[in-house]
Amino acid sequence: MSLKIYANIGLTDLALLVGSYEEIDTDNDSLIFSKGSIEVADGQPIPNSTQLNSAGILLTGIEQTVPHYFLADNSANLLKEIHLMGSGNYQHVLAFDFDSETASPVTLEIWDNEDLDSIENVSLGSGVASSSFFRGITTTLALPGPSWPGSRLAGSSEGNFLYLSDEALAGADTLYCTLKIVFPAIQNLAGVNANVMAIKYASV
């Protein structure tokens, strides 16, 4: 079996087969979350670390939701904005397309390393999953709702990962979710964090 992951880079909330989706190369592409700038914008070349730092969120003592989410398409060296990702009430944002059944539910986890054994990054709550800035919600069956709260994502503790499916898939299927990053009002340290998103399931 195989899994392909897609980002909706269009402006309309449409399903995979009819929307404007870009396949994510999980070996080479990445997701970038930013305040945005002239250099960090849709259609611009993938920015360097200086440009990313300049386009970071300014900490103001007020809770803030990151406004811009990009797919960094490495093969094209371009940023492609995922316009519907964030706090909006949209269903079809990230698509997980399975070509056959699974032997277990499908879950999404976020870690700070490829060994999937640490959540020490500040954005993941500095080791406290319930303080993670990342929030997500599964949207396969319905819209998330206005100003959706979502689950705080960090590691594999119950309540801090997403069930993209509650049970094993019986056949080919497409699952959906959306994400957002919320900086708490008390956050007073800025920086760049690189995290790892893991999709876990057992194959038949």
C-alpha positions in Angstrom: 0.0 0.0 0.0 1.1 3.6 -0.3 0.2 7.0 1.2 0.5 10.3 -0.6 0.1 13.6 1.3 -1.2 16.7 -0.4 -1.6 20.4 0.5 -4.5 22.4 -0.8 -2.8 25.5 -2.3 -5.9 26.8 -3.9 -8.4 29.4 -2.6 -11.4 27.1 -2.5 -12.4 24.4 0.0 -12.6 21.5 -2.4 -11.8 17.8 -2.0 -8.6 16.2 -3.4 -9.9 15.1 -6.8 -11.4 18.5 -7.7 -9.3 21.1 -5.8 -5.9 22.7 -6.4 -3.6 20.4 -4.5 0.2 19.9 -4.5 1.7 16.6 -3.5 4.2 16.9 -0.6 7.5 15.2 -1.2 8.0 13.9 2.4 11.8 13.4 1.8 12.5 16.9 0.5 9.7 19.3 1.1 8.7 21.1 4.3 6.1 23.3 5.8 6.9 26.9 6.9 4.8 28.9 9.3 5.4 32.6 9.3 4.1 36.2 9.7 5.1 36.6 6.1 7.1 39.3 4.3 8.1 40.3 0.8 10.5 37.4 0.7 8.4 34.9 2.6 5.3 34.9 0.4 3.4 32.8 -2.1 5.5 32.2 -5.3 8.8 33.4 -3.9 12.0 31.3 -3.8 12.5 29.3 -0.6 13.9 31.8 1.9 17.1 31.5 3.8 17.3 31.6 7.6 17.9 35.4 7.7 14.7 36.0 5.7 12.7 33.5 7.8 13.9 35.2 11.0 12.9 38.6 9.6 9.4 37.3 8.9 8.9 35.7 12.3 6.1 36.5 14.7 6.7 39.6 16.8 5.9 38.7 20.5 3.6 41.4 21.9 2.3 39.8 25.1 -1.0 39.0 23.3 -2.0 35.5 22.1 -1.4 35.3 18.3 -2.3 32.8 15.6 0.3 32.5 12.9 -1.3 34.0 9.7 0.7 32.3 6.9 1.4 28.6 6.1 3.6 27.6 3.2 4.6 24.4 1.4 8.3 24.8 0.6 8.5 22.9 -2.7 12.2 22.0 -2.9 12.1 20.7 -6.5 10.8 24.0 -7.7 12.5 26.1 -5.1 9.3 27.9 -4.4 7.0 28.7 -1.6 3.4 27.8 -2.2 0.9 29.2 0.3 -1.6 26.9 1.9 -4.2 29.6 2.0 -6.9 27.7 3.9 -4.6 26.5 6.8 -4.9 28.3 10.1 -7.9 29.3 12.2 -10.4 29.5 9.4 -13.4 27.2 9.1 -12.2 25.0 6.2 -12.4 21.2 5.7 -10.0 20.3 2.9 -6.6 21.6 3.8 -4.2 18.6 4.2 -5.1 15.4 2.4 -3.8 11.9 3.3 -4.6 9.6 0.4 -4.3 5.9 1.0 -4.6 3.4 -1.9 -5.7 0.4 0.2 -6.8 -0.7 3.7 -4.7 -0.3 6.9 -4.4 -2.7 9.8 -4.8 0.1 12.4 -6.1 3.6 12.9 -4.1 6.4 11.3 -2.6 9.0 13.6 -0.6 12.3 13.2 2.1 13.2 15.6 4.6 16.1 15.9 8.1 15.6 17.3 11.3 17.7 17.3 13.5 14.9 15.9 13.4 12.1 13.4 13.8 9.5 16.1 10.3 10.6 17.3 11.4 10.6 21.0 11.6 14.3 22.0 9.3 17.3 22.3 11.8 19.7 23.8 11.4 22.5 21.2 9.7 25.6 22.5 7.0 25.4 19.9 6.1 21.9 21.2 5.8 23.1 24.8 9.4 22.6 25.9 8.6 19.1 26.9 5.1 19.8 28.1 2.7 18.5 25.4 -0.3 20.4 26.8 1.7 23.7 26.2 2.4 23.0 22.5 1.8 25.9 20.1 0.6 23.4 17.4 -3.1 22.7 17.2 -4.9 20.4 14.9 -8.2 18.9 14.1 -9.4 16.1 11.9 -11.8 17.3 9.2 -12.5 14.2 7.1 -16.2 14.2 7.9 -17.0 17.8 8.7 -15.9 21.4 8.9 -13.8 22.2 12.0 -16.1 25.1 13.0 -15.4 28.8 13.4 -12.3 29.6 15.6 -11.9 25.9 16.2 -9.9 25.0 19.4 -8.3 21.7 18.2 -5.9 19.5 20.1 -2.5 20.6 21.2 0.0 18.4 19.2 3.3 17.2 20.6 4.5 13.6 21.0 2.3 10.5 21.4 0.4 11.0 24.7 -3.3 10.5 24.4 -5.0 13.9 23.6 -1.8 15.3 22.1 -1.9 13.6 18.7 -4.6 13.4 16.0 -6.6 10.3 15.1 -7.0 10.9 11.3 -9.1 7.8 11.5 -10.7 6.3 14.6 -10.3 2.7 13.2 -8.5 0.8 10.5 -9.3 1.8 7.0 -11.4 -0.8 5.2 -10.1 0.2 1.7 -8.7 3.1 -0.2 -9.6 6.4 1.4 -8.7 10.1 1.7 -8.4 11.6 5.2 -8.3 15.4 5.9 -7.1 17.6 8.7 -6.0 21.2 9.3 -3.4 22.8 11.6 -2.6 26.1 13.1 0.1 27.5 15.4 -0.9 29.7 18.4 1.7 31.7 20.3 0.6 32.1 23.9 0.5 35.6 25.5 3.2 34.6 28.0 5.7 33.6 25.3 8.8 35.9 25.5 11.5 34.0 23.7 11.7 34.0 19.9 13.5 31.6 17.6 13.3 29.1 14.8 12.1 25.6 15.5 12.3 22.6 13.0 9.8 19.9 13.9 8.9 16.5 12.4 5.3 15.5 11.5 4.8 11.7 11.6 1.8 9.8 10.1 1.6 6.4 11.8 -0.4 3.3 10.8 0.0 -0.5 10.4 0.0 -2.0 7.0 -2.0 -5.1 6.1 
